[in-house]
Amino acid sequence: MSEPTIHRIRVLIAKPGLDGHDVGAKLVCRALMEAGMEVIYTGLRQSPEAIAATALQESVDVVGLSMLAGAHLPLCQRVREAMRGAGVDDVLWIVGGNIPPRDHAALRELGVAGIFPTNTPFSSIVDFVKAQVKP
């Protein structure tokens, strides 16, 4: 009798736009991997179209954007459009970085389910993803 296949949560972490700071994104990747998730990290300066294409190709459960340069609202709008255009609108979408509270409502209207400002404990991100995505 064969063992049942266990679906590991697949997470795409991306850095859209021109933001060149990726230490936080890499630390989030590490925390998610240590929690047993499969993580695909796109690297710096990804276009919204490239993020959507990678999410589709990799069949991810979660798309996480790391944003520190202050362009989170227009970039998230473009990522949302690209994801819809690629047919990737059924995944959990989270955003972290320099995200002021005044912008949280606008991000939620775009479909962002989880917002994690700088200095959010990694365990909070891991717990949120595990609670939202049932493997």
Number of C-alpha atoms within 10 A of each C-alpha: 3 4 5 6 6 7 10 14 20 22 26 23 24 28 24 28 18 14 16 14 15 16 10 16 22 16 12 22 22 15 18 23 17 11 14 13 19 17 20 18 15 15 14 17 15 15 18 22 18 17 23 24 18 21 25 17 10 13 14 20 23 21 23 23 24 28 29 22 15 13 15 23 16 12 17 21 17 16 21 21 18 20 24 13 13 15 13 22 16 11 18 19 22 22 23 22 20 17 22 12 10 8 12 18 11 14 21 14 10 16 17 20 16 19 22 18 18 15 10 12 12 16 13 11 19 18 12 14 22 15 9 13 14 10 10
